[in-house]
């Protein structure tokens, strides 16, 4: 770094990534800030700048840098920031400590972790420290990839459910049919066996025998219908079930079918009545699947819960937002970083959830189509809350194909979330329209054509393999370079928010 670069950095003033110290006599406080920056986005600690942002410098002896290095050794895990001397006037220097952004966080200084908030440094809370430590260790060691209890054998698992997963995965093109299709071979292919023993993820997905209830009490779901607007009201219905992930999802779907009112009307000229549920079933199913998939299974007393009130529906699960995900980011295209990747992979192959962080975007779309207000997500006291509000307007009925606009100039800015999801499932693949609809879990073809496919083609983000015959039964679609660039930009913008 030279003097002009130093002046440019200093001109921005102190922030979460920049700290000024008059001299290295303040090195203890400065290295505490260095620790905070290591736990954040990195930055610079600059000695020789006063509180007004004036570069005044200081004299630097050999012992000056030795003392600074010694102070840095009090940070754990060990870190070696770049230290530079920037010459100023005769005999005076500024010392710049460049703090990198690190994947080894959390760091501690003298046994305490610190965070940077604007131009101030504070001690990191114990809960947040533990959460960050778990995230750091997550890739190698987590609850789901540990061996199950020594009492658990393949006989304790649901073999029929394992076969169903295989059939669904093959049908959806998410798994090649293996040469051997016995339960052991399928579990090996899914990465759920280690040294011929099930891991915890296998039990979470397929545990069936009664003896597992005492070993894994967290495999449960609580469901209630309250006669009021909060949990102080009386129960109209109250259920609790123990079971594996697939069983709990079925139980929750059945509960909502029993309690979600469905308004219906007969439309003139139609033989079939149109039904409008109070809450969109695809959206609530996706939210329950996400809760089962992403919950913290390491909490023995925890459970997924579904609570229905007079004016809203809540779906909760034990856990927290990790890896920089926030309620705001769930509303835009974002990367998928599941807390239980083994469980998530199997649920994806089975067609229960989607990858690419598109599940929450689907929920938003389905709520919009059904006339519901947008749902909300929040983290409270170690629990993730998803809240739905009842439908207040008529569902949005997509225009039939013959009424769709044809010119590029007439296409609106509808090419946002829906087109992003289409590109995400289509990237690096060439698929027919019905295959894409299955991956997007769409059943209404006009919606697919009008809201997803046509805007993508008109924006030249997706192209046809047989452009001269758009209605050919052999027609397939693939993402263009322009489409891939759009998807990449959407993911980047999701990270920045």
C-alpha positions, 0 to 999 in steps of 0.5 A, spaced: 500 500 500 502 506 498 500 513 501 495 515 496 492 508 497 492 510 504 489 517 504 483 514 500 482 508 505 482 513 511 478 518 507 472 514 508 472 514 516 471 509 521 466 503 520 465 496 521 471 495 516 476 501 518 479 503 525 484 508 527 489 508 532 493 514 534 499 510 536 501 502 537 500 504 545 493 502 543 495 496 540 491 491 545 485 495 543 487 495 536 488 487 536 481 486 540 478 490 534 482 485 529 479 479 532 472 483 531 474 484 524 476 477 523 469 475 525 466 479 520 468 482 513 475 483 514 478 490 514 484 495 516 486 497 523 491 503 521 496 506 527 498 513 526 491 516 524 487 521 530 480 521 531 479 526 526 482 522 521 488 526 520 494 522 518 499 524 523 504 517 523 509 515 529 516 513 529 517 506 528 522 502 532 524 494 531 521 493 538 514 497 535 513 491 530 515 486 535 510 488 540 505 488 535 506 481 533 506 479 540 499 482 541 497 478 535 499 472 538 493 472 543 488 471 537 486 464 536 486 460 532 493 463 530 492 468 524 497 472 520 495 479 518 499 483 513 503 488 517 505 494 512 509 501 514 507 507 510 513 512 510 510 519 511 514 525 513 522 524 515 522 518 521 514 517 521 510 512 519 503 509 518 502 502 520 497 498 516 494 492 519 490 488 513 485 484 516 483 478 511 476 475 511 476 468 514 473 462 514 476 460 520 471 464 524 470 465 530 476 468 533 477 469 540 482 474 543 484 472 550 479 467 550 473 472 548 470 473 541 468 480 539 464 483 533 464 489 529 458 494 529 459 500 525 465 503 528 465 500 535 467 493 538 463 489 542 463 482 546 460 476 542 454 473 545 455 466 548 449 463 544 452 467 537 459 464 539 457 457 539 452 457 533 458 460 529 463 455 532 458 449 530 458 452 523 465 452 522 465 445 524 459 443 520 462 440 514 466 435 518 462 433 524 455 434 525 449 430 528 446 427 522 453 424 519 454 421 526 453 413 527 446 412 529 446 408 536 449 401 536 442 398 538 440 401 531 440 396 525 437 396 518 431 392 521 429 398 524 428 402 518 422 403 513 424 398 507 418 400 503 420 407 504 427 406 502 424 403 496 419 409 494 425 414 495 428 410 489 422 409 485 421 417 486 428 419 485 429 415 478 422 417 475 424 425 477 431 423 473 435 425 480 438 418 481 440 412 476 437 406 477 442 402 481 444 394 479 442 392 486 436 395 489 436 392 496 435 397 502 442 396 504 445 398 497 440 404 496 442 406 503 449 406 501 448 409 494 445 415 498 451 416 503 447 413 509 451 408 511 458 408 514 461 401 515 455 398 514 452 402 520 446 407 519 448 414 520 443 419 524 440 421 518 438 414 515 434 414 522 431 421 521 429 419 514 427 412 515 426 410 522 420 406 524 421 401 530 418 402 536 424 402 540 427 408 536 422 413 540 426 413 546 433 413 543 430 419 538 424 423 542 426 429 537 423 425 531 416 428 533 411 433 530 406 437 534 399 440 531 394 444 534 388 448 532 386 453 537 379 457 538 382 464 538 388 468 536 394 465 541 396 459 545 392 462 551 385 459 547 382 452 548 384 447 543 379 445 538 384 439 536 391 437 539 395 431 536 402 429 537 406 424 533 412 420 533 415 418 526 420 419 520 421 425 516 416 422 511 411 420 516 411 426 519 410 430 513 404 426 511 401 427 518 402 434 518 398 434 511 393 430 514 392 435 519 391 441 515 386 437 510 382 436 516 382 444 519 383 448 513 377 451 510 376 451 503 371 456 499 367 453 493 363 456 488 360 454 481 362 458 475 357 459 470 359 454 464 363 450 468 361 443 470 366 443 476 366 447 482 372 452 483 375 451 490 379 456 494 383 454 500 384 459 506 391 457 506 395 454 499 396 447 500 403 447 496 405 453 500 404 450 507 407 443 505 413 446 502 414 450 509 413 443 513 418 440 509 423 445 510 422 445 517 423 437 517 429 438 513 432 444 516 431 443 523 436 442 529 436 435 530 441 435 536 436 438 540 433 432 544 426 435 546 425 439 540 419 438 535 416 441 529 410 444 530 404 446 526 399 451 530 393 454 527 389 460 529 383 464 527 387 469 524 394 465 522 397 459 521 404 458 524 409 452 522 416 452 527 422 448 528 428 448 533 434 451 530 437 458 527 438 461 521 445 459 519 451 461 513 448 468 513 441 466 511 436 471 513 428 472 513 430 478 508 434 473 503 429 468 503 425 472 499 430 473 493 433 467 489 439 465 494 444 459 495 441 453 498 446 451 504 442 446 508 443 445 516 442 437 514 445 436 507 444 429 508 437 429 510 436 435 504 439 431 499 435 425 500 428 429 500 430 432 494 431 426 490 425 423 493 421 430 490 419 433 497 424 439 496 427 443 491 435 445 491 437 452 489 434 455 495 427 456 491 423 453 496 421 459 499 420 463 492 415 457 491 411 459 497 411 466 495 408 464 488 403 460 491 401 465 496 400 470 491 396 465 486 391 463 492 390 471 494 394 470 501 398 476 504 406 474 503 408 469 509 413 471 514 419 468 517 423 470 523 428 467 528 426 467 536 429 464 542 432 458 538 426 457 533 424 458 526 417 461 525 414 461 518 407 465 519 401 465 514 395 469 513 389 467 511 386 468 504 383 475 503 382 476 495 380 471 490 386 467 487 390 470 481 387 466 475 393 466 469 391 468 462 389 462 458 395 461 452 391 464 447 390 471 451 398 471 452 402 477 449 407 475 443 412 481 442 418 482 447 416 489 448 409 487 451 413 483 456 412 486 463 417 485 469 414 478 470 421 475 469 423 475 476 423 470 481 419 465 476 424 465 471 430 465 476 427 458 478 426 456 471 433 457 469 435 454 476 432 447 475 434 447 467 441 450 468 446 445 464 440 440 462 436 440 456 429 438 458 422 437 455 416 442 458 413 436 462 419 435 465 421 442 467 414 442 470 415 436 474 421 439 477 418 446 478 412 442 481 407 445 477 401 442 474 397 448 471 400 448 464 398 455 462 401 458 468 408 454 466 407 457 459 405 464 461 409 466 467 415 462 466 417 459 459 415 465 455 418 470 459 424 466 459 424 465 451 423 472 450 428 475 454 433 470 450 435 467 457 432 460 454 432 457 447 428 451 444 432 446 441 427 446 435 426 453 434 423 452 427 417 448 430 415 451 437 410 446 438 413 440 436 412 434 441 420 433 441 421 440 443 426 441 449 429 447 452 436 449 454 439 455 458 443 460 454 449 464 456 445 470 457 440 466 462 446 463 466 449 470 467 442 472 469 442 467 474 449 468 477 447 475 478 441 474 482 445 469 486 450 475 487 445 480 489 442 475 494 448 475 497 449 482 498 442 484 501 
